[in-house]
């Protein structure tokens, strides 16, 4: 039975035909797999009897064990040491015969017929192939060719819908539970079914809940436990108000986290998506390519400390408090969620059932209604740490065991697994109390609050913090520490290293609202006169500039942008700040250079300095953010709406348990192919950028001769430049007299990856964006107060060009503004072209000083007209946002310049924005870092 040669897949196929089909579909875009060595293995596999000591047997009983050596090195794309190519090519090399086909040059090439310019990547891959070796249920290592055990997804194969009688009853149960029918609603619906001579699925709601409680899946972890505790007051405390606070008893709800961990490992939906071996991706310049957690430096180092064959598993926690209702007493719940890094992050992003709530932290309330007093904050910290200790208590046995725990994984094999708390995603205030730090101090480094804008300090460690606490409370406070110990001490984790970046709050909340508004924009009111007059003047200047921002696919427009700031949503904040940041990029903030109070001095903003370190340690940060947990908050909020709003916690937890039981049963039925996938896992697959013209031509146009199209659109030079392009492309002298039938198009669709293509393709680095690029002479202006009016819209784009190996940033692209998308056939070959106005980089590629962005301007002919050039639409990469670069003191004339004509009538300089989205930032800002 052949197996997949890719180490991180290892799937077993029925025959060679199945293996070929698997490679051509699943690994069609992957780099060639490591060549399997035929030399004897340096060490035999693990012996089941003495795996705890890490010793090995002397006899080699497995024929194919030499195929899984650790430390394999494959340098794809380089001339030396490359182990690539087909079996036929390797046979030719060994025999000394030369292949008929020339070797593919390691330089940029034109893909296809006039397609996109591509540049092959060069990288090396190291794999710890001994990690996560498959075992049987007795902990004995298996032969690498052992097929996976037969899946047992169903508790009773003869009655797949047990405890329900049929699929119809199961579907009705999901409907009733999800929409939380009250008893009155349930009986009303039952009577309606009876009136239609339809047998009701259940006699009563109580009978429904009894059946849901009998679901045989997940019974070990779905139900919640409750622990009641009371803290003792600090020694020597005599204040009666403080002592009365410690008389209150708190309830902490939690699940069996040890069983939750086992459920995450064996989740049926994760079959084929889990990974067990750390991978090190080395780039030619000596750096690493980091994507998911299994490519991080920390995953590699932790795995190297374990016995061979064992598997390191990062536990990822996230906690956040959510308001259940603001109209009924400010009810809130503080939920803790858990997942594991071995499951890909797209499963967390798509809510595939592997982001599980494991606990509810009680929220202490001050009897006086004040939460900012030091004695109340100290009490709240103690309550939260005690609750977190109760929540992770069941995990201690698995985490602290030196031999690990034998866990069954989604592929059916067992593995010796060593879990450890790897990350805890928190908002800044919660990160302070979780790490027992004073407010205003960074929980990751020792930089003082007044110097947070300088950069990162020395990394903190749990050992260093404990030594400072032992020297006394005064010494601890000088270093920003409270005397309480964090909850992670009981499992040997370092809380300072576990805290990770929170993109939701650090970028949106801090970068957009706090810094962008509080410290950059609003101080300009003082520059403009202060008070209401200053705000009005600022609004006027801002509105003039916003009105002149050209169209762009990813930037929205707002009416009265600075009104009702407190009611902005995160989406609105991002969209508006993109415009404001572009508009006022060249305006310095008042006092930023001299005044610490108005400068870069917040913990959230200081966290940006640690993003590189966090990425190297645990993978890219957009896979670990509280945005995922905010999405998961929808379930408790839905449960709260159907509760009595008094004793709501237990009701919400019962609702979550019933919903989880039905969801896990649905997952098992889908895995067993009993029911179709209601929401199948859509694994993202990396795709090369795709440019497509519409299937049909522009409305109101018809195919005509190119000379007639040139005359009708008043595009002088269209025919001549197209003929010149054809002659350069084909060398055919007949192209000089060519006048084809031509179709005109108004739009172009561009699909492209968010990030550059990773060397090791994974489900979390392949997200794709799409844009509609407009080249429209009759564009309808909806939502602008001018209904029924039409203007022209021509978007600016980036066009890939032939570059040198060292070109970076904007040097890889040309900036252009298409004025026509058109298509015609030349000698049986269809050509999709665009006629575009071109821009040139000025000031020798000098970057704009405030945001380090390149500057361009429109190229013109000696007569002053815009310079036109013909491009293949396949070389268009995407649209790009250009910002007019004007002086702060010079205002645009609203009577002459608007967003409709700015690209036509503005003849000054333009800034190519690098801050519009992640893709542009990654493509253009990389050159800034190297420079």
N, C-alpha and C positions, 0 to 999 in steps of 0.2 A: 504494500500500500504506500504510494509515494506521498511525501509531505512537501509543503511549500518551503522553498529554500530561504525565504526571508525570515530571519531569526525572530522578529517580533510578531510574526504571524503563526508559522508552524502548523497551519491547518493540514489535516490529512484528507487526501482525496481517494476516490475509489480506484482510479486508473490514471494512465498517462494522459488520456484525453481530457479527463476532468481537471488534471493539473494544468494542462495547457489552457483550458478555458478559464480557470481560476487566475492564472497569471495575466491573461489578456484582458481581464475585466477588473479585478480588484487591484492589481499592481501595474496597470497599463501605464501610469504616469510616474511610477517609482523608478529610482535609480537601480542599476543592476545589483542583484544580491551578492553578498560575499561569496567568493569562490571557496568551495568546500575542500579543505586540505585532505590529502591522502597520507600524511605522515602520522605516526602513532601519537596518541594523546599523551601529553606530559603527565597527566594525573588521571587515574580511573575515577569513576563516579562515586557518589556518596553511598556508604553502606547504611542500610536501614537500621542496623542494630546499634551503631555507634554514631548516629548523625549528630547527637548532642555535643560530642567532643570534637566534631569536625574532622575525624580521621577517615581514611579511605581503605578499601580492600586492595589486596595485592593482585588478585586475579581479575583480568578484564573479561567480563562475561558478555559485553555488548559489542556487536560487530560495528555499529555505526557511531560509537561514542566519539571517535576522533573528529567527527564532523562538527562538534560543538565546542571548539576550543575558545578559551577566554582570550581577550586582548587582540582579536583579529583586527588588522589594519588594512583598509582598502582606500586608496586614493583615487576616487573617480574623477575623471576629467584631466588627469595629468599623464605625462608620457611615461614616467617611471613608476613601477610598482603597481600599475593598474591591472586589476584582475577582472576585466570585462570582456564582453564579446560572446558569441555563440560557440557551441562545441565545435562546429566546422571550422571557425576561425582559429580556435586554439589548436586544432589538429594541423592546420596549415602552418601555424607558427612553429609547432614542434617538428614538423617534417622539413622545415626550411623553405617551403614554397610561399611565394608571394600571392596575396589575394588580388583578384582582378580589379576589385574596387579600391579606389584610393582611400587612404585614411581620411576621416572627416577632420578638417582643420579645426584647431582650438581657437578660432577667432569668430568674430561676429559674422553672421550669415543671414541671407534673406530667405525666410521660410516660405516655401510654396511659390506660387506665381505672384510676385509683387506683394508678398505677405509681410507680416510684422518682422522687424529686425530683432533678432534674439542673440543672447550671449550665453554660452554654457557656463555653469557654475563649477568651481573647483573646490573640493572639500574632502576631508577624510573622516571616516566613521570608526569609532571604537565601541564595542558592545561587550558588556559583561554577560557572556552567554551562559554562564553557570547559574545566574540568578533565576529564581523562580522555577526551578526544575520540577516537573510534574511528578507527583507521588500518588500512591493509592490511599485508600481510606485508613490503612494501618501505618501510614507514614513511610512506606518503602518506596525508594526511587524506581521509576519505570524506564523501560527501554525507550529511546527517542522515537521509535516507529510504532509505539503502542497507540492504537486508536483510542479516541476519547470514549468514555463509557456511554452507554445508551442513556439519553436524557430521561429523567423521571419528573416531568413537569406536573403531572396530575397526581393528586392524592388517591383518587379512585378512577382508574381508566374506564371502568364500566359505567361510572356515573360522573362524567366530567364536570357537571354543573352542581354537584353536591355542595351544600345542603339544599340547593334549589332543585325543583323538579324538572325544569326545562330552561332553555335559553331565554324564552319569553319572560319567565319569572325573574331570571337574573337581570335582564334589561330593565324591567320595571323596578327592581330593587335599586339599581343605580340611579334611575330617574327620581324616585321618591327620596332617597337619601341626599342626593346632590342638591335638590331644590327644597329640602327640609320642610316637607309637608307637615302642618300641624294636624292634630287629631281631627279637628273639624274639617279641614281641607281634605284629609285622607278619606273620611267617611263620605263627604260630598262627592268626591271622585268615584268612590266605590259604588254609590247609588246611581251615578250617571252611567257607569258601565253596565250595571244590572238593568237599567231602563232600556239599554240597547241590546239586551239579551247576550251580553258578553260576560263571561265568568271573570270576576275580579281575581287578580293574581294573589292577593293576600286577604285574609279575613279582617285583620286589623293592623294598625301600625305597630303595636306591641309584638305581634307575630312576625312582622317583617324584621324588627330589631333582634328577635330571638334567632332567626335564621342567619342574619348577618354576623351575630356573635359566634355562630358555629362554623364559619368559614375556616377551613383547615390550613390556610396559608398565612404565615407571619404571626401566628399566635404567640410566639416567644418574645416578640418585641412591639407589637402594635399597641397593646394596652398600656395605660399610664399608671404609674405608682405615685403615691403622695407621701412625703416625709414632712413632719411638723417639727420645728426646732425653735429654740429660744436662746438668745445670746446672753451672756453674763456681762454686766457693766464693767468698765475698766476699773482696775484696782485704784482705790482712793477717791473715786468719784462720789461727790456729796450733793451735787445739784439735783434736786428732786425732779426737775423737768427732764433732765437727761436720763436719770434712773428710771423714770416712768416709761421712757421710750424702749428700754430693754425688757420691759414686762410683756411686750407684745409677742405673740407667737406667730410665726410665718409658715406658710405652706409652700413647699417646693415640689412641683410636679416634674417627673422625669420618666424616661423609658430605660429599659435594660440596654445600655449602650454597648455592652459586649455582644448581645444578640443583634443589635443594629449593625455593628461592624461585620458580623458574619453574613447578615442579609445583604449588605452592600457588596461583599465579595462575590456572592453567588446569585446576584440579581439576574434573572433569565434574560432580560432585555439587553444585558451587556455582553452576551455571547458574541465573540468576534471583535469586540471593541476594547477589551482590556489589554494592558501591557504589563509585563513582569520584569523587563530587563532595562536598566538604565543605558542610555546611549550618549556618547560624547561626540559632538559634531565639531570638527576642527576646521577653521577657515585658513586660507593660505597666509594671512597676516599674523597668525598665532592666536587669534581670538576664537571664541566659541559662538556657535549659532544656538541661541536659546529659544525654545518655543514652549512646549508643555513641560510639566513638572519632571517627567522622566528624562529630559535633556539637560536638566539643571546640574550645577556643580555639587550642590548639597545631596541630591539623590545619588550621584555617583559615589561620593565619599561615604555616605552612610551605608550603601550597599557593600562597599569594599570592606567594611568592618565586620560583616556577618560571615558565618560559615558558608562555604560553597553549597549552592543548591537552595539556600534560604532566600527569602524575598522581603525586602524592606517596603513598608506601606506607610505613606504619609496620610495622616488623618487631618482633614481640613475642617475647621470649625468656623462658624460665622454667627454673630449675635447682633441683634438690633431691636430696639424698642419701637413698637408701632402703635399709633393711636387708633383705637377701635371706633371711637365716636367722640366728636367734639361737642355734641349737643346733649349728651346725657352724662354729665359729670366727668368729662375728660378721661374716659375709660381707656386703659392701655394694657398691653401685654409685652413682656420682654422674652422673646423666644430665642432659643439656641438651636442652630442647625448643624448637621454633620454630613460629610461625604468623604470619599477617599480619592486620592490622586491617581490611583490605578485605573479608575473609570475616567474616560475622557471628559473634558470639561464641556463639550457640546451637549452631553447628556444632562448636565446641570443647567446649561443655558436653555435647553428646550424643555425643561421640566419633565424628564423621563422617569421620574420616580426614584432617583438616586440622591436627592437632596432631602434629607429626612429630619424633621424637627425632633429633638431629643430632650428638650427641657424647657421649663418656664421659670424664669428667675423672678422672685417676688420684688415688688417695687416699694420700698419703704416710703412712707409719707410722714412729713413733719406735722405734729398736731397743730402747730401755729400757722401752717400753710407756707412756711418759708423753707426753701431747699438749699439756700446758699450759706447757711451757717456751718462752721467747721465741725461742730459736734455732730450735726446731722449727717454731713458728708462722711465722717469717720464711721458712723453707725451703718450707713448705706453700703460703704465698701465692705465692711465685715459681713453683712447679710449677703451680698452678691458673691463674695468669695466662698462663703460657706455653701451657698446654693450650687455654685459651679463645682465644688468638691464633691457634693452629693451626686451631681449629674455624671461626672466622669469616674466615680468610684467603681462601678462594675467593670470598667476597662482596665483597671490597675493590674489585674491578673495577667491579661494578655500583653500589656505594655512592658511590665517589669520582668516577665519571664525570660530568663537568659536563653532558653531553648525555643522561644517563639510558640505560636499556636498553630495547629494544623487546621487550615481553613479550606473549605471547598469553594472553587471559583466557578465562574459562569461557563467555562468550557468543560466542566465535569471533573477535572482533575483536582487533586488536593495539593496544597503547597504549604511548606513551613513559612509562616508569615510573622513578621516582626512589626507591629504597628507602633507608631509614635506620633504625637501631636506635632504636625509640621507647620501649620499656619493657623492663625486666628484673625479673621478679617473683622475690623472694628472701626467705628467712627472715632474721631479724635477724643471726645470726652470719655467714652467708654474705654478707649485704649489707655487712658491715664489711670483710671481706677483698676483696670485689669492688671496693669503692670505695677500698681502701687506707687505711682509717680505723682508728684505735685502738679497741679494744673499749670499749664504754660511750659512745662518741660517736655522735651522730646523723649518718648519711651524707647527709642532705638539707640540714641547716642547721648553723650554727656555734654552737648553744647548748651551753654547758658541761654535762658530765654531772651536776654537783651541782644544776643549775637546770633540768633537763628538765621538771619539773612546772610551771614558770612559763608555758611556752608556746613557740611556735616562735621561732627566731632568724632571722638574715639568711640568705637562701638561699645555698648554696654553688655554686660553678661550677668547671669543670675548669681554666679559665684562672687563677682565683684560687689554686687548690690548687697549680698548677705554679709560680706565682710564689713561694709560701711554701716550696716544696721547694727552689727555687733559692737561698733565703737560708740554707739549712743544715738539718741534722737537728734541732737543738735548737728552732729556730723552728717547724719542721714539727710536732714532737711537742707543742709548746705549743698548737697549733691542732688536735690530734687526727689528724695525718697521718703515715703511713709514707712512706718514701722511694721505695718501688716505684711505678711508673706503672701505672694500670689498663689492661686490654686494649682498652678502647674508644678509646684515643688514636689507634690506627692507622687507625680509620675516621671520625675527626672527631666522635664522639659524646661527650656529656657524661654521665659515669656518675652524677653527683649528680642529674641531671634524669631519668635513665632508671629509677632505682629507684622502684618503686611499692609501694603498700600490699599487705600480705599478710593478708587477712582471716582465713585459717585460723589463723595463728600469733599475730597481733596481737590478735585478738578472743578466740579460744578459749583459746589457750595463755596469753597474757598477762592478758587481762581476766578469764577465768574461773578459771584455776588459780593463776597467780602472784599477781595482785592480789586476786582475790576470796577465795582461801583464805589465802595467805601473809600478806597485809597487812590484811585486813579481818576475817576470821573467827577465825583462830587467835590473834591478839593478844587476843581476848576471853577466851581461857583465863586470861590473866594477870589480867584484870579480875575473873574469877570465882574466883580463888584460885590459878591456875597448876597445873602438873603434871597427874597423872592425875585428881586430884579436880576440877580446873578443866575438863578435857576431859569428864569424866563429867557435870558440871553443865551444861556447854554443850550436850552431846548431849541431855540431858533437856529443857532449855529449847527447843532447836531442834525436837525431836520433838513437843513439845506444840503448837508453832506450825504445823509442817507438817501435823499431824493436823487442824488447823482450816482449812486452805486449801480453799476450795470447789472443786467440779468445774470443769474447763475443758478444752476439746478438745485444746489444744496443750501441756499440761503433764502430765508423767508423775509417778508416785509411786514412792518408793524405800523399801526396808526397810534400816535401819541406814545412813543416808546418808553418814556420814563414815568408815565402815570401808573399808579397802582403797583408799585414795585413789590410790595409785600404779597401780592396775589399771583405772582409769576409761578408757573410750573417749571420743572427742570428743563423740559423741552423748550419752553419759551425762553428761558434764560440762556440756553446754549445758542439758540437761533439769533436772539437779539445781540448777544455779546460778540458773536462772529461779526456782525455788522459794525458794532461800536468799536471793537478792537481794530477792525480794518480802517474805520473812518478816522479814529484818533490815534493811530499808531505813531504818528510823528509828534504828538503833543506830550511833553514830559509832565509827569505828575508833580504837583507842587511839593517841594521839600523832600522828595524821595532820596536825594543824595546826602542831605545833611540831617534830616530829622528822623530819628529812629522810630518815632511813634507813627509816622505815615509811610514807613518803608516796609521791607520784606521781613515781617516779624511775627508770623503766626505759625503755630505748630502744624496746621494743615498744609500751609504753603512750604514750610521747611521740609515736609515729608517728600517733596519732589526731589530733594537732593539724594534721597535713599532709593529712588526707583531703580537705578542701575544695579545697586547691590541686591535689592530684593528680587530683581529679574534673574540675576545670576544664581541666586540661592534657590529660588522656587519656581521659575518660569515667568512668562509674560504676565503682566499685572491685569490685563483686561479679562483674564480668566478667573480672577479673584477679586470680586468687588461686591459690596452690599447691594448692588442693583439686583442680583439674583435673589437675594433674601427678601428684598422689597417686593419682588414679584410673588414669592411664596407667601407673603402676608395676606394675600387675597383670601386664602382659606379661613384663617381665624376671623377675619373681618366678616366673611359671609356667615360663619357660625354665630357671631355676636348679634347680627341683625335678627336672627330667629330666636334669640334667648330672651329671658325676662329682664335683662339688663341689670340684674342684681347679683345673683350667684352665677355669673356668666362663664367663669373659667372652666368649671367642670363640664358645663354644656358644650363649650367649644371643643374641649379635649375629646369628649364622646363623639362629637361630629367628625373630628379629624381621624379618630380611630376607625369609625365605620367607613369613612371615605377611603382610608388607606387599605382596609381589608378588601373592599370591592376593587380598588385599583390593582392591588397585587394579584388578586384572582384573575382580573382581566389580563394582566401580563402573562400569567401562567397559561391561560387558555390561548392567547395569541402565540406564545412560544410553541405550544403543542399543535398549532394549526387547527384548533377546534373552532375558533371564531376568526374572522379577518381582522387585520390590524386596524384598530380604530384611529390611532395616531401613530403610524410607524416612525421609527427612528430615521430621520433624514440626515445621514452622515454627509457633512459637507465634503466635497471633492474639489481639489485645486484645479482650476481651469485656466488656460492661457487667456489673455485678454481677447475679447471677441467684439468685432465691429460689424454691424449689420444695417443695411439700408432697409426701409420698409418693403413689405412684399408687394404693395401696390404703389403706384406713382402718386404724386401730389394731387390733391383734389383741385379740380378746375384747370388742370393742365393736360396737355396731350403731347404725344411724341411728335417731334418735328425735326427738321434739319437743324444741325448745330448753328449754321449761319442765321437761320430764322430765330432760334432761341437767343443768340447773341444780340440780335437787333431788338427783339421784343423786351428783353431784360436790360438793355442798354449796358451790356458788359463788353466793352470794346477789348479785344485781345483774347476772347475766349477761344475762338477757333484757331488762331495762330499759336497760342500757347499749348493747346491740346495737341496740335500737329507736331510741335517741337517735342513734347513729352513722348509721343508715340515713336518719333524717330530715334530719340535717345534710348527708348525701351527696346525697340525691335531692330533698328538700323534699316528699316524698309524705306526706300526712297518714295514708294507710292503713298506713304503716309502724309507727304507734304501736300497732296491734293485731296485728302480724305475729308468728307463732309457727311458724317453718319446721321441716321435717325437717332435722336437723343431723348431720353426721359429725364424729367426734373423731379427732385425729391425735396421735401421740406424738413425732414428729421433724420437723425441717425441714432441708433441705439448702441451704447458702449457698455460692455460688461467687463469688469476687471477685478483682480483680487485686492483685498484691503492691504495686505502685506506683500513684499516680494516673495517669490516662490521659495519655500524652505527646502534645504537639502534633504531632510527626512520628512516626507509628507505625512501630516497628521491631521486629525479631524478638527483641530483647533486653530490652525494657522491658514485656513483655506477659505475664509469668509469672502464672499463676492458681493460687490456693489454694482449697481447699474445706473446709467444716466441716459437721458434723452437730450441729444445735442440738437439745437434748433438752427435752421438756416431758412427762415420763413419771411416772406415779404408781406404776408397778410395775417399776422399773428393776433389772435383775439386776446384782448386785455381784460380778463375776468377779475372781479374783486377789486378793481382800482377806482370804482366810482365812475367808470366810463363804459358802461355796458353797451355793447353794440359797436364800439369803436375798435379799429384794427390798426396796428403799427407793424413795422418790420422788426424782426429779432434775429440777430446773428451772434451766436455764442463763440467765445474764444476757446481754443483747444491746445493741447500738447501733442506734438507730432514726433514720433520716434525718428531718429536720424542715425546715420552711420557715425560711430564715435570710436575713439581710441580706447584701449583697454583700461586706461587710468581715468577716463572721463567720469565725472560724478555730478550729482545735482542737476542743474538746468542744462549743463553741457550735453546731456543725453537726448535733449528734446529741442524742437523748434516751437516757438509760440506763433500761432496763426489764428486768423479769423475767417472761417469759410463764408463765402458769399454765394456758393452754389454747390449743391450735391447733384451729380448727374451720372447717367449710366448709358452705355452704348455697346455694341458688339463690333469687334474688329477681328476679321478673319476667324470666325467661329469662337472667338474668345470674348467673354463678357468682361468689361472693365467698369469698375465703380470708382469714380474720381471726384475730387472736390477742387474748386477754384477758390483760393484763399488769399487774403491780405496777410503779409508777413511782418513779423516784428524782429528787431535786432537787440541784442544785449549791449548796454551802453556802460560807460565808465569802466571799461575793461573787466566787466563781470563783478564790479564792486558791489558789495551787499549793502542794503539799506541799514543805516546805523542802529535804529531803534529795535527792529525785530529781525535783523539779519536775513533780509529777503532780497532776491535779485531784482534789478530794475531793467525794463525794456522800453522801447519806443517803436512806433510804426515806421517801417521802411517806406521811402518815397522814391519816385522817379525824378529825373532832372526837371520835369515840368511841374512837380509838386503833387502828382497823383499817387495814390497808394500803389505799392508794388504788389503785383499779383503773381501767383505761382500755382502750378497744378501738382496735387498730391494724390497718391492712392489712399482711399479711405481706410484700407487695412493698416496703414501706418499711423492713423490717429489713435492716440492712447486714451484720452479722456478730455473732458472739458476742464478749464482752469479759470480761476477767479482773478481778474486784474483790477487793481485799485488805483484810481487816479492819484498821482502824487502832487499835491499842491501845498503851498505854504499855509500855516495856520492863520496868518493875518489876512490872507487873500481869500475872500469868499467867492464861491461860484455864483454866477448870476442865475437865479431860478427862472428867469424869463427865457434864457437861451440854452441852458444845460439841464437836462433831466436824465433819468435812467433810460429813456427811450432813444436819445440821440448822443449820449456821452461818448460812445465808441466811434461815432462818426465825426463829431465836431471837436472833440478834445485832441489837441495836437501836442500835448506835453508828455511827461514821463509817466510810466505805469509801473506799479509794484506787483510782481507775481507773488500772490499770497501762498504762504506755506502753512497757514493755520486753519484752512477751511475744513479739512477732515484728515483722518489717519493716513490715507493713501498718499495724498499730496505731501504731507509732512514727512513720511518715510522716504518718498522718492526724491524730494528736493532738499530736505534738511540734512540728509546724510552727508552731502558735500560740505555743508557748513561745519559739521563736527570735525571732519578731516582737515579743514583749513584752519 
